[in-house]
Every structure is written in structure tokens, then in C-alpha cells.
Amino acid sequence: MQVPCHGSGITGITALTTQPSLSAGSPARAYCTGTMSLSSVLSADAIESAIKDCQAPDSFNHKKFFQLCGLTKKSPQEVKTVFGILDNDGSGYIEEEELKFFLQRFSPAARVLTDKETKAFLSAADDDNDGKIGAEEFQAMVLS
């Protein structure tokens, strides 16, 4: 079944993955994988370069990552598209739990961010201190 990612204001994204329910009797939830869309916005070579640069734990720097993957050179609409892909649950925000898996959204084989990296990343973008990153906050962080 193909449906657009919801909560992102983005059309044309149809890749889905299903996360099994953690409790018996609850339905499985479908999440946008975004794999096809990230590669349509960013080059595979640039993504690979950015991932390789931060392979070691505690080496992730969001500004450098955004530069290496080419996101800083993209239009505000393209940055919003990437935000929608990174917003794994379609809530309209990137929460701390989603940030841990940030690199894996770009490359499934990438590592998980450390707690220190996750908290620093969240702190850098969360201008209103609500504990999550909204689309405008993400866009401002990437394009600043």
C-alpha cells in the first residue's frame, strides 16, 4: 500500500515501513522511510561523505554534517522536505528519540547518535525550549 507521509505537508513520498506493535492487540504503525526522497534531494555521494565523517562516537557536528551532505545549499522547500522525512512519526516535530536515529535516516547502516550528541543537537535547534524541533527551527538551523 502506498500513501503519502502525513503531518509533513509533503506530497509524493510513498515509501513506508511498518513497525510492529509492542503490545498484543494493538495495530502496527506505518512510518515513512523517506529513503527515496532523501536521495532525490541529496546526492548519495554527499550523504556517504557526511556519514563517514562522523563514524566515531561523539564526532557528530550538525553544522558540518549539513554542509557535507549538501543540505545547506538547498532551498527552504527542500529543507522542509528533508524535515518531513526525518520526522519519523509524522508529528510535525523531531523529538529526542527520533534524533538518536538521525544518521540512520540518511543511511540505514549508520550508527545511532550518542546521548551527548543527541542532547547537543536538540539544544542547538530547539529555540522555544519545548524539547523538540519544529520545521521552522530545523530550517533556521540548517540554513543559518
C-alpha positions in Angstrom: 0.0 0.0 0.0 1.3 3.4 -0.9 0.3 6.6 0.9 1.9 10.0 1.4 3.7 10.8 4.6 1.4 12.6 6.9 2.0 15.5 9.1 4.8 16.8 6.9 2.9 18.8 4.2 4.9 16.9 1.6 3.4 15.1 -1.3 4.8 12.3 -3.4 6.6 10.4 -0.7 5.3 6.8 -0.7 8.0 4.6 0.9 6.6 3.0 4.1 7.9 0.7 6.7 5.8 -1.0 9.3 6.8 -1.0 13.0 5.2 -3.9 14.8 3.1 -3.1 17.8 4.8 -3.5 21.2 1.6 -4.8 22.9 -0.7 -7.6 21.9 -3.9 -6.4 20.2 -2.6 -3.0 19.1 -2.2 -2.2 15.4 1.1 -1.9 13.8 2.1 1.6 12.9 3.3 2.6 9.4 6.1 5.2 9.2 7.6 6.9 6.2 11.0 5.6 5.4 11.9 8.5 3.2 14.7 6.6 1.5 13.6 7.5 -1.9 13.0 11.2 -1.1 16.3 11.8 0.6 18.2 10.5 -2.4 16.0 12.8 -4.6 17.1 15.8 -2.6 20.7 14.9 -1.7 23.3 13.0 -3.7 24.2 9.6 -2.5 27.9 10.5 -2.6 27.3 13.6 -0.4 25.3 11.5 2.1 28.1 8.9 2.2 30.7 11.5 2.8 28.8 13.1 5.6 28.1 9.7 7.3 31.8 8.7 7.0 32.9 12.0 8.6 31.0 11.2 11.9 31.5 7.4 12.2 33.3 7.7 15.6 31.1 8.1 18.7 30.8 11.8 19.8 32.2 13.0 16.5 28.8 14.3 15.1 28.6 18.0 14.4 25.3 19.1 12.9 26.7 22.1 11.0 29.5 20.1 9.4 27.1 17.2 8.6 24.6 19.6 6.9 27.4 21.1 4.8 28.9 17.8 3.8 25.6 16.2 2.8 24.8 19.4 0.8 21.7 20.4 2.8 23.0 23.9 3.4 22.9 24.6 -0.3 19.3 23.5 -0.7 16.2 25.7 -1.0 13.9 26.2 2.1 11.3 23.9 0.5 13.9 21.2 0.0 15.0 21.6 3.7 11.3 21.3 4.7 11.1 18.1 2.6 14.1 16.6 4.5 12.5 17.7 7.8 9.3 15.7 6.8 11.4 12.6 6.2 13.3 13.0 9.5 10.0 13.4 11.4 9.6 9.7 11.5 6.3 9.6 13.3 4.6 12.4 11.3 4.0 14.5 14.4 5.3 17.7 12.8 8.3 17.7 15.2 11.6 15.8 15.5 11.7 14.6 19.1 14.7 13.5 21.0 14.0 9.8 20.4 13.9 10.5 16.6 17.2 12.4 16.8 19.0 9.4 18.2 18.4 7.7 14.8 19.1 10.8 12.7 22.1 9.3 10.9 20.2 6.1 10.1 17.6 8.1 8.3 20.3 9.1 5.8 22.0 5.7 5.7 20.5 2.6 7.4 23.9 1.2 8.3 25.0 4.4 10.1 25.4 4.5 13.9 23.0 5.9 16.4 23.9 9.3 17.9 25.2 9.2 21.5 23.1 10.7 24.3 25.6 13.6 24.4 25.3 14.2 20.6 21.5 13.9 20.7 21.2 16.5 23.5 23.6 18.9 21.9 21.8 18.6 18.6 18.4 19.2 20.2 19.8 22.1 22.2 21.2 23.8 19.1 17.8 23.7 17.3 15.2 23.9 20.0 14.7 27.7 20.1 11.5 27.6 22.1 12.7 25.0 24.6 9.8 22.7 24.1 12.0 19.6 23.9 11.5 19.0 20.2 12.5 20.5 16.8 9.8 22.1 14.7 10.0 22.6 10.9 10.9 26.3 11.2 13.5 25.6 13.9 15.1 22.9 11.7 15.1 25.1 8.6 16.7 28.0 10.6 19.4 25.7 11.9 20.2 24.2 8.5 20.2 27.5 6.6 21.9 29.7 9.2 
